[in-house]
Amino acid sequence: MGGLLTVNLMLHRYEPRGRAERFTLGVLGFLAVLSVIGYARFGRFHEYGRFGHHTYHYHDVYHYAFGAKYFRELGYYGIYEATYVALDELAQSGARETPARFIPSVRSLEAPLTYQPVARVREAAPEIRGHFTPERWASFRDDLGTLLDLGWEVPWWRAMFFDLGFNPPPSWVVASGTLANLIPFTPTTFELFPFIDLLLVIGAGGWLLWRAFGPAPALGYLILFGNNYIASYVWTGGSFCRQPWLFLLVGGLACLRLERPRWAGALLGMSAAFRVFPLLFLAGGAVALVARAVNDRTRWRALVEYLAAAAAIGSILVGASLVLYGVEPWRDFLAKISLHNRIYWVMHIGFPRLAAYAPEIAKRDFWYETGLARFTAWQEQLQAVRAAREPWISLVQGMAVVAGFGLATRLRPCQAALVAGGTALFFTAMPANYYYIYLALFPVVFFTSEARATDAVRVLGAFALLVLIALCPLASRDDIVQNAGINASVGAYFVLLLLTISWDERTLFSWWWRRRSTPLLSTPEEPDCGPTVRPRERGFRPQTGGPYWTGETACRGQCGEGLASPAQKKSNVGTIRGRACVAGLSRAVWVHAPAALAGSRFVG
C-alpha cells in the first residue's frame, strides 16, 4: 500500500499542499509510524523467555560492545577464548553460576571451519590473561558478570561461541571503542545501547531525507526500513553501534542531492571507514560527478571537494587506528574478511551465492561440532558447482559491473551512488543479509514529481521486492532454498534497474546504431536552439537526471545565446568537446567491444 501511494504522488499532479496531497501524505505518515513500531516488534523487541522482553540483542551486543571495548586485548581472534577463561574463573571462584561447565568447545576464529576443545583453551589461559593488564582483566570479568546478571541460558552461550566473532574494521573501533570505554556496562546501558542506532537511522536519517528529497520519499524510506524481512530488528536491532554506516550513507546521499559535495564525500568516506563496502557507493557518486565535470568544466571543483573530503576523513580514521592499535589488526581484518567472502554462509546474499546454488543440495544441520563437519563438506560441494559454472559467472559479474558504472554516468550523483554501488556489491560480493537494509533508499533517490513510467517501475519495484522477500519463507522451510529465492529476487531488482535506465537512454543508443544526431552532440555550426524557453532543472537532464544543461540558459546551451551567462558562453567549446569524448568512450564500450567479442565487424 505504501508503494502504491508513493507512486500515486509521483504520477498525479496534485495541487501543492492541497487536500488530496495532504491526505495522501497523512496516510503515508501513518504507515511509516506503523512500520517503525513494527520494526520494534510492537514494543516486544527481543524475547528472552523467563527473563522477559528487552531492547538489547544479547547475542550481538556481546560481540560488538565487548569486542569494541576490549579490542586492544582481544583483537579479531581472541574474544571466545578470553570469555571462556573469564567465565571459568568466575565459576571456580564461586562468585556466580556461569555457563562455562556446559561449554565443550568454541569456534576457532582464525580457521572458522574448525573448533577448539575447552581443555586446550584452559591450557592457554595464562597466555590469554597476559594480553590484559590486571585492571583490564578485572574489568572484563566484571562486565561479563553484568551480562550474566541480565540472565542466561546454555543454548544462548553455545550459539554465541559458534558465531563468527567481531568483524568491523579498526577504523570503526576508533569511534565505537572510545564510546564503549567511556560508558560503564550496566543493565541500564545495555537497554539504552539500541537507541543509538534507532535515533541515527530513523530520526536523523529520516529528517535528512525529508529535507533533501521531500516528505513522500522520506516516509517511503521509513516504510521500507521497518518492513525489510532480511534486515529486521531480530538480526542486528538492539546491538551496539551496528548501523551508523547506514546513517552516514543516508547523509551522504542527501548531501549529494543538495549539491554539497564536501559533506557528501565526508559522510560517505566515514561510512566506508566503518564498513568497507560503502566504498562502492562512494565510487558510484564519483563516476556521476566525473561525467558532470566532463560536460561542464565549472563542475570540476565539486568533484575535487567530494574526493578530497572522503580521502581526508578516511585518512583520519585509518591513521588513528594505526596509531592506537598498529598495523597487525588491519592485517587480521583483511585476512578475516577475505576468508569470509570466500565461504558460502547460509544467509548471505550476493550473485556468487546464487550462482553456486544447486537444488539437489538439501538443508542440513550446521550447528556445533558435528555441524561444522557437514558445513565443510557442503562448502566443497558448492565450490565444485561454482567451478563448473565459473566462466559464465565471471562474464555476468563483469557485464553487470560495467553496466552499473557505465549507466551511472547518465544519472544524478545520488542515484548513481546507489545503482553503481549496489550493483557491484551484489554481483561481486556476498555480504550478510542484514546489510541489505540500504534497499530502502532506492525509492528515495528515484522519486520525482516529473516521473515517467520507468521511474514508477523502479520505485514500485523496491516495494514489490521486499514483499517477495517476505514471501520466500512461506515457499519453503529449507533455509538454503529460502536464501536462493531471496538472492534471485534481489538480483532481479538490480537487473530491472539496469534495464529501465537503459530504456531511458534508448535515444542515445539509437544514435550509435543509426548515426542520427542528438542534442547531446550538437555543434556550434548546427545549434539546436528552439524558440521556446522551457524551464529545466539546472544541471540535469529531464529524462534521466543525467548531465545535460550546463548553466542557466534559455536555449539548449549549444550556441551560447539566449540567457546563457558569460561564463557559459566562454566554456561552450570545451563543453561540447567533453560531451563528444564521453559519447565516443561510451560508443567504444557498448558498440565496438560487444561486436568484437561476438566475432563480427562493426561497419560505420
N, C-alpha and C positions, 0 to 999 in steps of 0.2 A: 504493500500500500504506500509506503514511504517513497519507493522508487517511482510509482505512477504519479504521485503528487509532485515530486521533484521535476519529472519530465513535463508534467502539465504546466508548471510555472515556466519552463523553458520554451514551450511551443506556443503558448497562448499569451497574447499581448494584453495583459490586464492593465487597467488604469493604475498608474503608480500610486501606491498606498490606498488604493480603492478597497471597497468592501470585499470583493472576491479575492484579491491578493492577500488581504489581511486574514481572511477566514482560512485560506489555504495554508498560510504560514502558521496560523494558530494550530491547525491540525498537525502540521509537521512538528511544531514545538511540543505538542502533547506526545506524539510518537517518540520524539527524541528523549523526553524525560522518562517515558516508559521504558525505552531501550536502555538508558543508563541505569535505571533501577533494576531492570532485568539483568544487566551485566553484573551487578552486585548480588544477583540471585535473590532479588526482592528482600534484601536485608539479611539473608541467611549466610552470605559469604561462604565460609568453609565449615563443613560439619565434621565434628570430631567425636561422634558417638556420645559416650557418657560424660565427655568433657565439654559438650555444648557447641555453640556456634561462635566462631571468632573471625576477625577480619584478616588475620595473618595466614600465610601459607606455610605451615610448619616445615614441610619438606624443603621448600625453596628459600625461605628466609634463613634456614640453617646454612645452606650453601653460600648465599650471597652476602648475608650480614657477617657471618663468621669468616668467610673467605676474604672479604674486603678488610675487616678489622685486623686480621692476623695474616695478611698476605706476606709480609716480610718474613715471617717464620714458616708459613705453610707452603708458599709458592703455589704451583699448579698440581703438584702430585702428593702433597703430604696431609691433606685435610682428613682423610678417613683414618689413616694410621694414628695421627695425633689425637683425634677424637676418641678412638677406641682406647688408647692408652690412658687418657684422662678419665674416661668412664670407668675403666677397670680400677684405677686408683681410688676414685670416689666410692666404688663398691667395696673395695678392700678396707678402706678407712672406716666404713660403717656410717658415713655421713648421710647416705641415702641409697635407696634401691635404684639400680641402673639396669639398662638392657644388656650390659656387657656380657653376662654369662649366657645369654641367649644367642649371641652372635658367633657363628662358627667361622666366618670368613668375610673379607671385604674385597671389593674390586680393586685391581691394580690400575691406577690411572695412567701409568706410563705405558702399559700394554692393556688397553681396555677390554680385550677379549680373554683376559685371564683374571685370576683372583689369588689372594694371599690368605692362607690359614692364619687365624689369630695367634697361634702359637709362634709363628715367625714374627708377627708384629710385636709380641711381648719380648722376644729376644732383642728386638731393635729399640726397645723403649728408652734406654739411656741415650742412644744417638738421637732419637726423636725429641726428647726433652732438651737435648743440647742445643737445639735451634732456638730455644726460648731463654730469656733471662728468667731468674726465679720470680720476679714480679709479674712478668707477662704470662708465665705458666700458671701462676695462681689466678690471674685474671681470666685466662682461658678456661680453667676449671670452674671458676665461679659463674662465668657466662653460660657454660654448659649446664650447670646446676639450675640456673634460672630457666633455661629451656626445658629441662626435665620437670621443673615445678609447674609448667603450663599443662603437664600431662604427657603421657607417652604410652604407646603400645608397641609390643615387639615387632609386628609387621611394619610399622612406620619406619623403625630404625633398620630393619632388614632391607627395605626398599631404598632407604637413603644411602646405605653403604654400598649399594649396587647401581647407583646412578653414575653420572659422568663427571662429577666434581664441579670445580669452579672454573669458568671458561672466559670471562671478559678480558680484554687486553689490559696491560698495566696502565695505559693512559686513562682507562675508566677508574682504576683503583686510586689514581691521584686525587680525584674528586670524591668518589664514594668512600674510599678508605679513610680519608680525612674526616668525613662526616661520621662514619661508623665509630671512629676513635673518640670523637667529641661527645657522642650520645651514649649514656650508660644503658646497658641492656637490662631492662626491667619488663615485667608483664605489660605495663602501660605503653612503653615504647614499642614493643612488638605489635601491639594493637594499632599504634599510630603509623608505623612504617608504611603500610599500604597507601596512606593518603598522600604521600609524596608523589607517587605515580599518578594517582587519580586527579589531584589538583593540577598537575602539569599537563597531562594529556587531555583531560576532559575540560577543565576550567580554563587554563591559559591557552591551550591549543585551540579550543572552540572559539575563544574570543579573538585570537589572531585570524582564524579563518573567516569569521564573521566580518572583521574589519577589512580584510583583503579581498574576499570573494563575494561577500554578501550573506544575508541570513539563510536563504534556502540551501546553498552548498554547505554551510556550517551545520545546519540541522541534519542534512543528509549524512554528513560525516559522523555525527553522534549516533544516528540510527544504525549505520553500518558497524560502527565501533562496538555498539552494545549487542549486536546480533551475529557476531562472527564465531561460528562454531569451533573453528580450529584455533582461535585466539581468545577464548572465553576466560572468565575470571578463574576457572578451575585450573588453567595451565600456569599462568605466571601472576595472576592477580593476588595481591597480598604479600608479595615479595618485597625485597629491599632494592630500590632504585633500578628496577628492571626495564623501565620504559622511558627514561629521559631521552634516549636516542630518537624515539618516535616524536616526542615533543619538539626536539631540535629539528627533525625533518619537517614537521608541520611549519615551524617558524621559518625555516629556510625557503619553503615553497611560497609562504605568504609574502616574504620579503622579495622574492623574485617577481611575484605578481605586482607588488607595489613599486617596482623599479628601484629597489635599494640593494644593489649588488654587494656592497661591503658587508652588510648584515647577513645577507643570504649566504655568502661564502663562509663567514664566521660560524654561523649556525650549522650549516651542512658539514663544514670541516670538523666541528666539535662532535656532531653525530657520527661521523666516520671514525673519530678517535675513540668514541665509546663503543661502537660496534663496527667492525671494519667494512662490512658490505655496503654501508651508505656511501662509500667512495664511488660506487656506480651511479648513484643519484647525483652526486656532485659532478661527475663526468658528463652525465646527460645534460645538465643545465649548462655546462661549459660549452658543449657542442652547439647548442642553440645560440649562445652568446657569440661564439665564433662566427656562425652564419650571419648573424646580425651585423657584426663588425665588418665582415667582408662586403656586405651590401651597403654599409654606411660607415665611412671612416670615422665619423664623430663618435661611434659607439665602442671604439677600442678601449677607451678608458674604463667603461663599465666591466668589460671582460678582465682587464688587468686588476681592478679593485676586487672583483669576485675571487679570482685565483689567489691574489696576494693575501686576502683576509683568511681564506681557507688554509693556505700554507702557514700563515702566522699562528693561528690558533692550534693547528695540528702540531706544529713545531714546539709550541709552548708546552702542550700536554705530554707529548712524547719525550721532549727534553727533560721535563720534570720527573717523568717516570724513570728515565735513565739515571738522573742524579739521585733519586731516592732509593731505587731498587737495583740499579745496574743493568747490564746487558743480558745476563742469564735468564731473567724472567721472559724477555722478549723471545729468546731462542726457544724456550719451553712452550711459550704460547703459540708461536708459528708452527712448531712441530706438532703440537696437540691439535690445532685447528686443521692443519693439513691432513692429519690422520683421520680426524672425524669426518672430513668431507669425502674421504675415500671409502668410508664404511656406510652401508645401506641400513640406516636406522628405520624402524617401522613407521614412525610418524613424521619423518622429514619429507619435505616437498621440494621437487625440482624435476626438470626433464630427465636428468640422468637416473633418477629413481624410477620414473615412469618407463624409461627405455629398457630397464632391466627387469621389468615385470614379466612373470610367466604364470599363466593360470594354473599350471599343474603344481606350483609350489603353494601348499596349503598353510593354514595357520598353525603355529607351533607355540609351545610354552618356552619363552626365552629367559625366564627369571632364575636367578640364583645360580648355584654351582652347575647343576646338570643343564640348566637352560643356556649357559654360556657355551657349552659344547655344541648344543644344537644350533645356537646362533652362529658359531664359527662355520659349521657345515653349510648353513644357509647362505652365508657370505660367499663361500666358494661356488655355490650353485649360481648365485646372481652374477658373480664375476664372470663365470663361464657364459652366461646368457649375454652379458654385455659384450664380451669379446667376440661372440658370433655376429653381433649386430654393429660392431664398432665403426666400420667405415661410414655407415649411414647416420649413426649417432653424431659423429663429428661434423658431417656435412650439414645436418639440420642445425646443430649448435652454431656453426659459423654463419649460415644464412640468416638465422634469427638475430644474432648479434649485429651483423652488418645492416640488416633491415631496420632494427631498432634505432641504431645510431644514425643511419642514413636518413630515416624519416624524421628523426629529431631535429634536423636542420630546418624543417618546414613548420615547426611548432613553436609555441611560446616557450620560454625557458622553464616555467613551472610545469608545463605539460611534458616537455622533452625530458626533464629530470625523471619523472615517473615512468614514462614509456621506455626510454632507453635503459634506465637503471633497472626497472622491474623486469624487462625482457632479458637482459643479460644475467640478472640474478637467477631467474627461473631456469633458463636454458643451460647455464654453466655450473651451478652450484646446487646444494641440497640443504638449505637452512632448515631449522626446526619449524614446525607448523605454526607456532605462535608468532613468529616474525612476520607472517603474512597479515598481521593486523594493519599494515600500511595499505592494504587493498581498499580501505575505507576512503582513501584520498583521491581515487580516480574520478568519482563523480564531482568532486570539488573542482578539480582543475579543468574539467571539460564542460562545466556548467556555463552557459552563456544565454543571455536574453535574445540573441540573434541566432538561435540554433537552427541547424538543418537536421535532416533525418539521421545522418551519421553521428552527430553529437548526441542525439537522443538514444541511439543504439548503444553508444559507449557508456552513457550514464545508466541507462536501464540495465545494460548487461552486467554492471558491477553488482546491482541489487539481485539480479537473477543468479549470478554466480554464487552468492552466499546462500541463496535458497537451495541451489543444487548441492552445495557442500553440506548443508544441514540435512539433506535427504539421503546422503550416502550411507550413514549408519543404518538407515531403515532398509537399504537394499541388501545388506549382508552383515552378519555378525563377525565375520572374519576381518580383523584389523588390517591385514595385508590387502584384501580386496577393497576395503573402505579407502585405504590410502591411495590405491590405484585410481579409484573413482574421483577422489579429491584432486589428485595430480592431473588427471585428464580434464577436469572442469577448469582448473586454473590455467592449464595450457591452452584450452580452447578460448579462454577470455583474452589471453595475450595474442593469439592468432587473430581474433576478432578485432582487437585494437589495430594491429598492423594492416589488416585488410581494409578497414574503414578509413584509416588515414591514407592508404594508397589510393582508395577510391576518391578521396577528396583531391588528390593530386593527379587525377586521370587526365586533366587538360595538359599538364606538363609532360606526362608520359606520352600522350598523343603527339605532342610536338616532336619528341625524339623519333617517333616512328614515321610520322607523316611529313616531317620537315616543315611544319607550319610555324609561323612567327607568333609569339605570345607577348603580352605586355612585359613579362619578365625580361625578355631580351630585346625590347625596343631600343632603337638607337637614336642619337640626336638628329640624324638625317631624316628619319621616319618617325617622328614623335607620335605618340598615341595619347592625345590630349583632347578629351571630349569637351564640348562646350558647356556641359552641365557640371556645376560644382556639387560633388556628392560628399557629405561629411563621412569621414572614416576615423577609426581609432588610430591614433598616431603610432607608427612603428609596427603595425601588424597587418597581415592580410585578412580581409573579412571572411574569406572562405575557410582557412585553416588556422589562422592565428600566427602564421609564419612571417618572416621578414618580407616586406613588400614596399610600403611607403617609407620614405626617409626624410621626413620633415613636415612642416605644416604647409602643404601645397594644396592648391585648389584643383590642379590637374593631376595626372598620374605621376608627376615628378620627373618625367623623362626629358623635357625640354628646358626646364628651369624657368618657365614662365609662370603666369598666373600669380598665386600668392606665395610662391616659394621665397624663402628667406635668402639673403645674400650668401650665407654660408652654404645653403643647399645648392645654389647655382654654381658655386665655386667647386663643389665636390661631385657634381653630376658625372663628369667624365670618369673619375675614379670609381664611382658607384656602379656605373654601367659595366666597366671592365671587371669589377669584382663579381657582379652577377653572372657575367659570361664565364668567369673562371669556375664558379660554383656549378653552373649548368654543365660545363664541359666535364668536370670531375664526376658529376652525377651520371652523365651520359656514359662515361667510361665504366662506372661501376654497374649500372643497371642494364646497359645495352651491349657494349663490346665484350665485357667479361663473360656474361652468360652465353653469348654467341660463340666465343672461343671455346668455352667448356663444352658446348654442345657439338663442337666439331664443324660448325657451319661458318660461312664467311658473310660478314655484315656488309651490305652494299649501301652506299650512300654517304 
